[in-house]
Each structure stands twice: as structure tokens, then as C-alpha cells.
Amino acid sequence: MKLLVTGGCGFIGSNFIHYILSKYPDYQIVNLDKLTYAGNLDNLLDLKGDKRYRFVKGDICDPKMAEEVIPGIDIVLNFAAESHVDRSILSAGAFVQTDVYGTYVLMEAVKKFSVPRYIQISTDEVYGSCESGSFTEESPLSPNSPYAASKAGGDLLVRSYHKTYNLPVIITRSSNNFGPFQYPEKLISLFVTNALDGLKLPLYGDGQNVRDWLYVLDNCEALDRVMHKGRVGEVYNIAGGCEKRNVEIAAFILGELDLGTDFIEYVKDRPGHDRRYSLNTSKIKKELGFSPKYEFEAALKDTLDWYKKNRPWWEKIKNKQKEYASFYSSWYKNR
């Protein structure tokens, strides 16, 4: 089996590559990644010299590149995306380009070369905010940020290529992931690295926003099942079944590091901030037998330990990317 993983140098993509090559010794993976600020070759340093793995630097928005890497591929898994909500609010153009147009380029190449299966990696954010109950795969899409809207646009494009051209596509929508190799701008990775540096944890609004947390290796297992057993043309929700308020996450991290809640800094809420995400995952459980196996607090402790032991990994990112500091300084304090 030969896979094309786009965006494989990112957080979920790199974890997925490790997962697959560890589980399936005979599989081969081509990793196509543009290496934007969040793409990190260090995430896959241990695969250097592994004949089953090949890295190609390239952009999914480049039709020529897509047509170079896709021939001979059995399954395309599209992880490539601009994915940070805050950045999408400041500058939406890159999100539309990658998440919508890039998906179109891949669809055209999949159609041209008759790829047997295509998996679109999406997000629960396309459904919008959930005041009560949980979203099913049949729930209408109602995105509230440019990021969520760009992902919804990509999803709808994928759906249209299935309906119009009978392309063998599947869409997955997962809840918030956490774990090793996550770029330190998302809530848990930012809070952990800030706390380890003795810095404040910037918490939006009243801190009562609710997210359903999914350990990244659970997501990898779910994607594995979808890839091999999922039904073409379907959407599968993937979630951890662990809803937590953001303030609870901050307090837990601080408690594990023996720091007080005075390290929490409440900041002005971001525009269009969804109050709660919640996914109904009965479909993937019933059809593919998937349920998350990692207990949240244990997985979060393991994640925290990983960041403790891998300071050079995230310090290099923070030191190298000067715009990281200026971005958050302006975003959190000057609005």
C-alpha cells in the first residue's frame, strides 16, 4: 500500500505517519508538505534513511506538483491546511487558498489518475457552535470563523466531486486534538509551553468555552479504520468524548506544574468565538468499531511530560519564529 500524506510535517500528519509506519511495515508513504511556519521536518527526523518514507517539499495548490506525486498512490490523505483560527481572523486569504483551492487541485489530480481512495481531514468547527446536544454527520454546516468556513468549503468541494464524478472520497471531522509535536499556538500546546517558561496563560473571555478533547493517537487509529474500512462517500465524526471548559484545561496544566491560577490571564474574547463543540460519534463506533482508548488526564500528563523532555523542539520554534511573539503580543494585548 502506498499513501500520499499531504501536510505530513504538521502535528496530526506527522503523528499519523509514525503510527502507520509502526503498524504496517510494508506500507510506503510520500509526504508532501509546503513547510509553512507550522510544518516542521524535525517531527520526522527519526525516519531519515527509512526507505518506506519519502519527503517532497511542495504545495497542494500547485497542479504540476500534485500530478507528479499522485501517480501510483493508493490512498491520498489530505492533512494540509491553514488551521489556526486566530490567524484566519487576521488574514483569511491563505486559508481560502490552501483549504479550498488546494483541495480542488487534489481533487482534479485524484480524478485524472483514478486514485482508489481519498480521505479529507476536516474539523468539528465546520458545524459551528453547539448550544445543546451534539452534531451528527447530517447536521448542517454553519462555520463561524474564516478557518472553519474554508474547511467547510473544502468539504463541500470534496462532496461535490463524489456526487458529480463518483470519486471515492471520505471526509472525517475530528474534535480538538492534542499530543506531541503540536505547534505551540493551539490552546494546550501554548498553555503548556508558556507554563514551562513561567509565562501567563492567555485565556479568552470568561474561559467557559467548551471543547471535546481527542488525543492525537486516538485520531490516528480512527483514521486508520476509516482508510481501510470506511464507506466511500460518507462523513465520519471523530471525538474523544471528553468535554472540558478552557479554564479547566488551564487549571489542570498549572496544577501539574505546581503553579497557581494567578498565571491565568483573562484576555478580550476573539470575534465569532464558538461557545461549545460537541460531536455525536455513534456512526464511527457502530460501523467501524472505533472508540477512543486514551484516558484524557493520563494522555494530557503524557503530553506535558513530552514537552518537558523536548524543550529544544519547541524552544527552537519560539526562538526561530520572531513573528510568533509579535503575533501574540499584538493579538492578546493590543485589541
Summary of the structure (lengths in Angstrom):
residues: 335
radius of gyration: 19.0
end to end distance: 49.7
largest distance: 57.1
contacts: 1125
relative contact order: 0.13
helix: 47%
strand: 18%
